[in-house]
Amino acid sequence: MGLGEMLQKVLDKDKLSIGERLCQIHEQIRTIHPALCRIAVAVYDRETDILKTFAHSTDGQSPISFYESPLDKAKSLFEIAKETEPRIIDDLSLFSSDNPHTAKLQQSGYLSSMTLPIRFNGNLFGFLFFNSPEKGYFSEGRLSSLVAYSGVISLLVINELQHLKTFRGAVQTAREFSRQRDEETGNHLERMSRYARIIAKDLAPRHGKEDDWVEYIFQFAPLHDVGKVAVPDEILLKPGKLTPEEYDIMKTHVTKGGEIVQVMAKQFGLDSLNHFDMLYNIVMGHHEAMDGSGYPNQLKGEEIPLEARIVAVADIFDALTSKRPYKEGWSNQRALNTLMVEAGVRLDKECVTSLANHMDQVIAIQTEFGEDYMG
């Protein structure tokens, strides 16, 4: 199979995750280079200078998963980002194991590596990593072939991230509509999406999820209440308690949100984006309850998608701890106590426990994204 044919094949398979596509490419490469046992991708977020593990194809367990770090703290990668040529290490055993990444690769039996930056139009999108258990594996004879394959993988990653960038543009537009009408936006969305990422990152290995699933929850969480744009101002902005009739209208923001997501999918061509169904699940499921008392579909327990259960806990925790015109913010402990009471009743106990176990990260987020005028 030619490289062009391979690229077209993996791009056409909309229902496959980027990890599954990477595995298909890896399988093809190993017919030529059988000792190439690992290919991994880390993506770079320019807004935060954070590098995050994103996808991999590994013979065995991946040595590095669910990891993030500022790029400026990863000195070797920071230097590679400036170059166009791959960095090749012929013998990893000669390097100190003080570096945790090097140590994990060594412990997994990898002895040689090749790292390339993923660039497009002068912008850094991330890095591509190749590893082999053989010393000196990335010889000049193999290099040209592997660099060609790396181009295919890079285009796959760039295509995925460009779709995600389009989605984020849609998110920003929807958020701006909401921001003008709902005091529970502003930094609320920044905080709750990061709380959701904390929980997702913790639970992913237990539920057989990969790095990209965690990243998409982080990206999709801010749209959980997008349907509020369809709620009348006199209800959405009412300072006091809603009447039963008004509350019924408020609850329609969930189904309205589902409709908006479907329109976004059609207008922006986002239905081909991997995990786009997760967005619909989050919008439609974040007000469901474990005991079936939620809305709009009275789902119970694991009938509620995991991503919706995660976002529900993150959203409620931030709502409780945030100051609003009509209430003071609760302490973290008081909010956690309330979540613990609801754990297993309305909220997913595993998600609540996960958040409670990472309060150091929660406090760091609260410090970075303190409340502003809009929340």
N, C-alpha and C positions, 0 to 999 in steps of 0.2 A: 504494500500500500504506500503510495507517495505521500509526502508531507502535506501537500495541498488537499489531497483527498481525505487524509486523516483529520485535518483541521475542520473541513466542511462537515465531516461525519460527527465530530464531537460538538460542533456548534449547533447542528440541527437537532440534537437530542435535548429538547427543552425540559423534559421531565427529570433529567439526571442532574444531580448536584455537581458542583465543581469538583468535589472529591472523587465522585464516581467517574467523571470524565478524565480526571488525572490518572486514575487507576487504569483506564482503558489505554491511554497513551503509554503509561509505564509498561503495561503488558506487551505492547508492540515494541517498545525500545528493548525490552529484555530478550526478545527473539534474536537480537543482534548483540546486545551487551548484557549477558545474563547475570553478571556480578554487580550490576547497578541495582542496589537493594533498597534505595530510598530516594524519593523525590518529594520535596516539601516547598510550600509557598508561605511566605509571610507578607502581609499587606501593610502599607504605610499610610497613616492618616496625617496629612499635612497640617490640618487645623490644630491638632494636639501634639504633633511630633511623636506620636505613638506608633510603634511597630507591633503587629499582632500576628500570631500564628493563625493560618486561615484554612489550609488544606494540605493533605499529604497522601502519598501512596507508599506504603512501607511493607517490607517483607518481615512480618512480625509486628510487635507493638512499637508505636512511634515513640522515640526517646524524648521528644519535646512537643508538648501539646498544651493548649489553654494557657498560653504565656503571652505577656505583653510587656513592653519596656520602651522608654524614650529612646529614639534613635541616637541622640547625642550621648547616651550612656553606653551604647554598643560601639566602641571605638573602631573595631575592624570593619563593621558594616558601614559605619559612617564614611570611612575611607573608600570602601567599595562603591558606595553610592555616587561618588564623584567620577568613577572610572567607567569605561565602556567594555573593558576586557574582563573575563572571568578571573576570580582568584582561585588558585589551585593549591591545595595542601596535599603533599604526597604521603606524609606519615604523621598522623595525628598523635601517635604515641610519643612523639618527641616534644609535644606541647604540654605545659603544666596543666594539671587537672584542677587548679584553683579556679579556673573559669568554669562556671556550672554547666554551660552549654557544651564545652569541650569534654567535660567529665561525663556527661550523659551520653554523648556520642561514643566515647571510648568504652563506657560500660556496656553499650549495645553492640560492641564489636566492630564499629566502623573505624577504618584506618586511613581513609583518604576522602577528600571532599572537593567539590567545585561549587562556587557561589557566584551568581550573576545578578546584577541589578535588573529590575523590570522597569523599563522607561518607555514613555511615549510622549511625543511633542515636547520634549525637554522636561517632563514631569516624572518624578519617581513614584511608581505605583507599589513597589515592594521588592522582594528578593526571591530568587529561586535557588534551591539547595539540592545538590546531588551528593549521594554518599555510597561508598563501597567498602566491604570488609577487606579488600585487597590494597596493599600499599602501591602507590604509584599508578593507580588505575586510570587516572585521567591523563593518559599519555597523548602525545601529539597526534598519534594515529587515530585515537578515539575522539579527540577534541572536536574536529570539524563536524563529525556526525552528531555529537551530543549538543553542540551549539545550535545546529539546525533544529533539532528537536526542542531545544529550549525556546527557540523563537515561536514554535507552535504553541507551547505551554504559555508563554508570555502573552501571546495574542488572545488565548482563551481567558486568562486572568484579566487582561485589560478590557476585553469585551464584557466580562461579568461586572467589573467595577464601574465601567461606563454606564451600564444599565442601572447599577445601584446609585450612581451619581444623578441620573435622570430621576430616579425615584426620590432621592433626597431633595431635589429641586421641587418635586411635587409636594413633599412633606413640608418644606419651608413655606410654600404657598398656602397650603391648608392651615399650617400653624399660624400664619399671619392673620388669616381670616378669624381664627379662634381667638387669637391674642387680643383683638380689638373688642371682643365681646365677653370674655370669660376671665375672671381674676385668677383662676386656677391654671394658668399657663406660665409664661415667664420661665424662671429657673426651676419651677416645678417639673417641667418636662425634662430638663437637663438632669435633675436629681433622680427622678423616678426611673428614667431609662437606664441610668447607671446602676441603680439598685437592682433593676431587672437583670442587668448583665452580671452582677455579682452572683445572683441566685442561679442564673442559667449556667454560668461557668462552673459553679460548684456541682450542679446536678447533672450536667451533660455526660460525664463518664458513666454515671450510674444508669443512665437511660439510653446508652448507646449512641449518643449524639456526638457530632464533630465540631471543630472550631467554627466553621462557617455558620452553623446553627446558632451559636452564641452571638456571633456578630450580627446576624439578621434580627434576632430579638432586640438587640440594642438599637438597631436602626429603625425597627418597626414600632417599638414601644411608644414613641411620642405621638403616634397617630391613634392611640386607643380611643380617644374621645372626639375624633374628628366629626362625628355626627352631631355634636353640639351646635355646629353652625346652622343646623336646621331647626333649632329650638327657639321659640319666640323670646325676645329680649325680656318681656315682663315676667317670664318664668325663669330664664337662665340667670338673670341679674337680680332676682328678688332677694333681698337681704334676710328675710325671715323664713320660717318654716313653710314648705309648700303644702297646699291642700291636697287631699287624695287625688282630685281631678288633675291638678297641676303636676303632681308627681307622675301620674300616668303619662302625661305628655312628655315630661322630662325623660322618662324611660325609653321613649321612641328614638332617642339619640343613638341607641345601639343599632337598631335596624336601619335607620337613616345612614349611619356610618358604614354599614355593610353595603348599602346601595352606592355610596360615594366611592368606596374602594373599587367596586366593580366598574364604575364610570372611569376612575383613574386608570384601571387596568386596560380599558379599551382605548382611552384617549392617548395614554403615554406608551402603549404597547408593553406594559409591565407584567402582563400575565405570563410572559416567557421568562421572567426573572425567577431564578431558583428560590424556592421557599416562599414564593409570593402568597401561597395559601396560608402561611403563618400569619400574615398581616390580617387576612380575613378572620382567621381564628381568634386573634387578639381582639379585634374590634367587636366581634360578635360574642366573645366568650368571657370578657373580663368582668361582667356583672353576674355571671352564673355562680352558683354556690354548691359546695361539696354535698350538702344535704338535699339539693334539688329545689331550694326555695328561691333561687335567683331568677334572672330573666335574661333574654326573652324566651328561652326554650326549656327552662327548668331542667337543665342537664344535671346529672349527678356524678360525683367522684371522677373517675378516669374518663367518663364521657366528655368531660371538659378538657380540651387540648392543654397539654402541659404549658405551652407558651402563654396561654390565657391565664392559667393559674398563677404563673410567675408574675405576670404584669399586674394582676389583681392585688397581690401582696405588696409589690413595690408601690403601686398607686395609693393604696390605703395608708401605708406607713407614712408616705410623704404628706398625704392630706392631713393626717393626725398631728404630725410634727410641725406643720406649717402654720404661720400666723395668717389670719384672714381678717377682713374688716369686722366680721361678726364673731370672731373667736381668737383666743390666744393659742399659740402653738404648744403642743404637749412636749414633755421631755421624751427622749428616746426610750427610756425605761417604761414610762407609762404607756407609750404607744405599743411597745413590745408586749407588755402585759395584756393589753387588749387583744392584740393579734394572737397571743397564746390561748386566750379564752376561746377565740373563734377557730383556732386550728383544729381541723378535723370536723368542724361543724359547717361553717361557711367557707373557710379558707383552707388551702392545702397545707397540711401539717409539715410536710417535708420542706416546702418553700419558706414557711415561717421560721422553722428551725435553722435553715440555711442563712437567712438574713440575720437572725440573732447571733449566729456564730461568726459573723464578719462585721461586727460593729466598728472595728477600727477603720475599715474601708468606708463604712457609712459616714462616720464622723469626718473623714478626709473629704468626702464628696460634699457634705454640708458646709465645710469650711471653704471649699473652692467655689461652690455655687450657692452662696448665701442668698437669702431672700431679697428680691428687689421690689420695685413698685408693683410689678405684675405677678409677684409670687416667687 
